[in-house]
Each structure stands twice: as C-alpha cells, then as structure tokens.
Amino acid sequence: MKMVMAVVQDSDAARLIEELNDNKFGVTKLASTGGFLKNGNTTLMIGVEEERIEALINIIKKVCQPRKQIITPFPGGTVDPYVPNPIEVTVGGAAVFVLNIERFEKI
C-alpha cells in the first residue's frame, strides 16, 4: 500500500476530488496555504494499492494542469508609494508525494 499526498490549488481541488471519487479512490482533504502567492491550497491524502498508482497520477495530471496567471504583487507596506508592475506566474499543477505505508488499519 502507498500513501499519495497531492498538494493542489483550491480552484482544482473540488474537481479533482470528484474525479478521484468517481474512480473509486478514497480521499482525505486538508486545507493548506502556499508560500509564494499565499493562495489557498488543498492537500489530499490518498491511500492506494501500488498497482493503481499510475492511474491515480494520470487523473491528477489531467485535472491539475499548470496555467499562466497575471498577478500584481503587493507593495512593501501600507505607506510604500511603489506600485509594482503585474507579472505573469504559472499556477496550478500539483506536487505529488508517494510514500510507502508499512501498516494500514481502518477503524
């Protein structure tokens, strides 16, 4: 058995959870926050048999596509007269961790 932890954007989470449930993957959802853009993220914990890992990762790839977004960074502080220019950043995608599970019990 493996534990897959996938960190995805909040905007992708609901659709990904629905797709995973439709494909008989059990999911536990944890709220988390990203560091760079300080946007909400969702961390999903998914217990899965080793032979289903590739199917799971393919679903994550299909739903959580990276995309470009224009953002305006916040100035240095409330009295900072500098207004930065908008920049293009890549958002979306997923960080996926596959962990070995020594023991699993559902109680």
C-alpha positions in Angstrom: 0.0 0.0 0.0 1.1 3.6 -0.7 0.1 7.0 0.6 -0.1 9.7 -2.0 -0.1 13.2 -0.8 -1.0 15.7 -3.5 -0.8 19.5 -3.0 -3.1 21.2 -5.4 -4.7 24.7 -5.9 -8.0 25.2 -4.2 -9.5 26.0 -7.6 -8.6 22.5 -8.8 -9.5 20.6 -5.6 -13.2 20.1 -5.9 -13.0 18.8 -9.5 -10.1 16.5 -8.6 -11.9 15.0 -5.6 -14.9 14.4 -7.7 -12.9 12.7 -10.4 -11.0 10.6 -7.8 -14.2 9.5 -6.1 -15.7 8.6 -9.5 -12.7 6.3 -10.0 -13.1 4.7 -6.5 -10.2 6.4 -4.8 -10.8 7.4 -1.2 -9.6 10.9 -0.4 -8.9 12.9 2.8 -8.8 16.7 2.3 -6.6 19.0 4.3 -6.6 22.8 3.9 -3.1 24.4 3.5 -1.6 27.6 2.3 1.0 28.2 -0.4 4.1 30.2 0.3 4.8 32.2 -2.8 1.4 33.6 -3.8 -0.1 33.0 -0.3 -3.1 31.4 -2.0 -5.1 28.6 -0.6 -4.0 25.1 -1.4 -5.6 21.8 -0.7 -3.5 18.8 0.4 -5.1 15.5 -0.5 -4.1 12.2 1.3 -5.0 9.1 -0.8 -4.3 5.6 0.3 -3.9 3.4 -2.8 -2.7 0.0 -3.8 0.6 0.0 -5.7 -0.9 -1.2 -8.9 -3.3 1.8 -9.1 -0.6 4.5 -8.6 -0.2 5.3 -12.3 -4.0 5.6 -12.8 -4.1 8.0 -9.8 -1.3 10.1 -11.0 -2.8 10.3 -14.5 -6.1 11.7 -13.0 -4.1 14.3 -11.1 -2.2 15.3 -14.3 -5.5 15.5 -16.3 -7.3 17.7 -13.7 -4.5 19.9 -12.3 -2.9 21.4 -15.4 -0.4 24.3 -15.0 -1.6 27.6 -16.4 -0.4 31.2 -16.6 -2.0 34.0 -14.5 -1.2 37.7 -14.2 -0.8 39.0 -10.6 0.1 42.3 -9.1 2.4 41.8 -6.2 1.6 43.8 -3.1 3.8 46.8 -2.3 6.3 46.6 0.6 3.9 48.2 3.1 0.9 50.4 3.7 3.0 53.6 3.3 5.1 52.3 0.4 4.4 54.5 -2.7 5.9 51.9 -5.1 3.2 50.1 -7.0 4.8 47.0 -8.7 4.0 46.0 -12.3 1.8 43.0 -12.9 3.8 39.8 -13.5 2.9 36.5 -15.2 3.2 33.4 -13.0 2.5 29.7 -13.5 -0.2 28.4 -11.2 -1.9 25.1 -10.9 -0.3 21.7 -11.4 0.4 19.6 -8.3 3.1 18.5 -6.0 2.7 14.7 -5.6 4.5 12.6 -3.0 4.2 8.8 -3.0 5.1 7.3 0.4 5.4 3.6 1.5 2.9 2.5 4.1 4.1 -0.2 6.5 0.7 -0.7 8.0 -2.9 0.4 7.4 -6.0 -0.2 9.5 -9.4 1.3 9.0 -11.1 1.5 12.4 
